[in-house]
């Protein structure tokens, strides 16, 4: 599967799950990730619980449920590989312009996709490397 084509062509609801060092889990609604190529994705994050958890535990999980269905989507196992607070880079990846973003620190947090699974069952999805 070409992850970039999939992400850009689908609409739906995304949930990013993280856990702190003590194992306490958090789930938050997130937009579709930005596909950065070579099985890497990025999310623009504010300084909230998900980002704090990722400072303690670099593993995360993203569940994307396609709009209009209860059984189509994708699950991505993620491993954090970096982040940037560079405003120009963040602006490049910003899809929506909201006044609520003014004055609030944002970060582009990047991940390697370590595994992709169908939304139901355990069938693994082979990603083609997505050279973006």
Secondary structure as a PSIPRED ss2 file (coil, helix, strand):
# PSIPRED VFORMAT (PSIPRED V4.0)

   1 X C   1.000  0.000  0.000
   2 X C   1.000  0.000  0.000
   3 X H   0.000  1.000  0.000
   4 X H   0.000  1.000  0.000
   5 X H   0.000  1.000  0.000
   6 X H   0.000  1.000  0.000
   7 X H   0.000  1.000  0.000
   8 X H   0.000  1.000  0.000
   9 X H   0.000  1.000  0.000
  10 X C   1.000  0.000  0.000
  11 X C   1.000  0.000  0.000
  12 X E   0.000  0.000  1.000
  13 X E   0.000  0.000  1.000
  14 X E   0.000  0.000  1.000
  15 X E   0.000  0.000  1.000
  16 X E   0.000  0.000  1.000
  17 X E   0.000  0.000  1.000
  18 X E   0.000  0.000  1.000
  19 X E   0.000  0.000  1.000
  20 X C   1.000  0.000  0.000
  21 X C   1.000  0.000  0.000
  22 X C   1.000  0.000  0.000
  23 X C   1.000  0.000  0.000
  24 X C   1.000  0.000  0.000
  25 X E   0.000  0.000  1.000
  26 X E   0.000  0.000  1.000
  27 X E   0.000  0.000  1.000
  28 X E   0.000  0.000  1.000
  29 X E   0.000  0.000  1.000
  30 X E   0.000  0.000  1.000
  31 X C   1.000  0.000  0.000
  32 X C   1.000  0.000  0.000
  33 X C   1.000  0.000  0.000
  34 X E   0.000  0.000  1.000
  35 X E   0.000  0.000  1.000
  36 X E   0.000  0.000  1.000
  37 X E   0.000  0.000  1.000
  38 X C   1.000  0.000  0.000
  39 X C   1.000  0.000  0.000
  40 X E   0.000  0.000  1.000
  41 X E   0.000  0.000  1.000
  42 X E   0.000  0.000  1.000
  43 X E   0.000  0.000  1.000
  44 X E   0.000  0.000  1.000
  45 X E   0.000  0.000  1.000
  46 X E   0.000  0.000  1.000
  47 X C   1.000  0.000  0.000
  48 X C   1.000  0.000  0.000
  49 X H   0.000  1.000  0.000
  50 X H   0.000  1.000  0.000
  51 X H   0.000  1.000  0.000
  52 X H   0.000  1.000  0.000
  53 X H   0.000  1.000  0.000
  54 X H   0.000  1.000  0.000
  55 X H   0.000  1.000  0.000
  56 X H   0.000  1.000  0.000
  57 X C   1.000  0.000  0.000
  58 X C   1.000  0.000  0.000
  59 X E   0.000  0.000  1.000
  60 X E   0.000  0.000  1.000
  61 X E   0.000  0.000  1.000
  62 X E   0.000  0.000  1.000
  63 X E   0.000  0.000  1.000
  64 X E   0.000  0.000  1.000
  65 X E   0.000  0.000  1.000
  66 X E   0.000  0.000  1.000
  67 X C   1.000  0.000  0.000
  68 X C   1.000  0.000  0.000
  69 X C   1.000  0.000  0.000
  70 X C   1.000  0.000  0.000
  71 X C   1.000  0.000  0.000
  72 X C   1.000  0.000  0.000
  73 X E   0.000  0.000  1.000
  74 X E   0.000  0.000  1.000
  75 X E   0.000  0.000  1.000
  76 X E   0.000  0.000  1.000
  77 X E   0.000  0.000  1.000
  78 X E   0.000  0.000  1.000
  79 X E   0.000  0.000  1.000
  80 X E   0.000  0.000  1.000
  81 X E   0.000  0.000  1.000
  82 X E   0.000  0.000  1.000
  83 X E   0.000  0.000  1.000
  84 X E   0.000  0.000  1.000
  85 X C   1.000  0.000  0.000
  86 X C   1.000  0.000  0.000
  87 X H   0.000  1.000  0.000
  88 X H   0.000  1.000  0.000
  89 X H   0.000  1.000  0.000
  90 X H   0.000  1.000  0.000
  91 X H   0.000  1.000  0.000
  92 X H   0.000  1.000  0.000
  93 X H   0.000  1.000  0.000
  94 X C   1.000  0.000  0.000
  95 X C   1.000  0.000  0.000
  96 X C   1.000  0.000  0.000
  97 X C   1.000  0.000  0.000
  98 X C   1.000  0.000  0.000
  99 X H   0.000  1.000  0.000
 100 X H   0.000  1.000  0.000
 101 X H   0.000  1.000  0.000
 102 X C   1.000  0.000  0.000
 103 X C   1.000  0.000  0.000
 104 X C   1.000  0.000  0.000
 105 X C   1.000  0.000  0.000
 106 X E   0.000  0.000  1.000
 107 X E   0.000  0.000  1.000
 108 X E   0.000  0.000  1.000
 109 X E   0.000  0.000  1.000
 110 X E   0.000  0.000  1.000
 111 X E   0.000  0.000  1.000
 112 X E   0.000  0.000  1.000
 113 X E   0.000  0.000  1.000
 114 X E   0.000  0.000  1.000
 115 X E   0.000  0.000  1.000
 116 X E   0.000  0.000  1.000
 117 X E   0.000  0.000  1.000
 118 X E   0.000  0.000  1.000
 119 X C   1.000  0.000  0.000
 120 X C   1.000  0.000  0.000
 121 X C   1.000  0.000  0.000
 122 X C   1.000  0.000  0.000
 123 X C   1.000  0.000  0.000
 124 X E   0.000  0.000  1.000
 125 X C   1.000  0.000  0.000
 126 X C   1.000  0.000  0.000
 127 X C   1.000  0.000  0.000
 128 X C   1.000  0.000  0.000
 129 X C   1.000  0.000  0.000
 130 X C   1.000  0.000  0.000
 131 X C   1.000  0.000  0.000
 132 X C   1.000  0.000  0.000
